[in-house]
Amino acid sequence: MTLQTIYYDKEGDAGSTLLFIHGHGGSSHSWDPQVNFFVQQGFQVLCPGLRGYGQSPLPEPPDNFTNTGDLIYLLDHLNISNAHVVGSSRGGRIATNLTLNHPDRVKSLALVSAALGGHEWSDEWKAVWPSRERAAREGVIWTPDWAIEEYYKLSMFTEAHKNPELHRSLQDKWHIQNWDERQILGDLGLSSHIPSDSDRLAEISVPTLVLSGGKDSEDIQLIAQIYAALIPGATHIIYPDLGHMIGREAPDLLNNALLAHLCATEPNAPAANPQGRKIICPTA
């Protein structure tokens, strides 16, 4: 479905809402391994496509919007008062900003391999981007070759490439041809509308789960530690053998970690153990 220029998928008609926010290069389909699982657990699942990805084009001028504003507008449009929010990578940064600026709309927060607004990226990370930043500022037409030849060959994606199906998706030009190169400025923190939230994390009061992979980039691992240290009461789970794409590399691990997190927030929510047998979370 489309909402002005925002595409979204919604599954399930009852229960609390899970809002999944994808990362750089993703789309509303990035969370497919999670959607059916959580619908079966009785949740309503909402997966928007961020502007500049998939079927959600950037507006003109390309910085004439905020992702947080888009998400609040989407929730209002669907008459959803609040949601459990899950964000991955760039989507984690957006989820954090949403939580800080609209705490009444967020029931709980889960940050998966998340970025952070205001983080000072390492020189090693910055070195990956100069040619793409230059092209983005100049409005050069996007081609997916760079994503395949450079971006997806970063060490943070090594574990993802070990999964044959996931490897094929990372090599699929059709999958990534709808990226708008100009959104890369936002991922670098080079666009004026990207908020800095690194000094506000102590304001977050909702139950928060931080998930990170031990084979992700050093920057993302450091950000996870910052989240865990500065968000009051945050739980941090580290998967030593996983990289950046936790939800695709090990969907069962992510699904069960999220479900346990949700059970702590909603004691009467149904849960599933790793063998798939349904259990009922005990009441507090």
Buried (B, 14 or more C-beta within 10 A) or exposed (E): EEBEBBBBBBBBEEBBBBBBBBBBBBBBBBBBBBBEBBBEBBBBBBBBBBBBBBBBBBEEEBBEBBBBEBBBBBBEEBEBEBBBBBBBBBBBBBBBBBBBBBBEBBBBBBBBBBBBBBBEBEEEBEEBBEEBBEBBEEEEEBBBEBBBEEBBEBEBBEBBBEBEEBBEBBBEEEBBEBBBBBBBBBBBBEBEBBBEBBEBBEBBEBBBBBBBBEBBBEBBBBBBEBBBEBBEEBBBBBBEEBBBBBBBBBBEBBBBBBBBBBBBBBEEBBBBEEEEEEEEBEEE
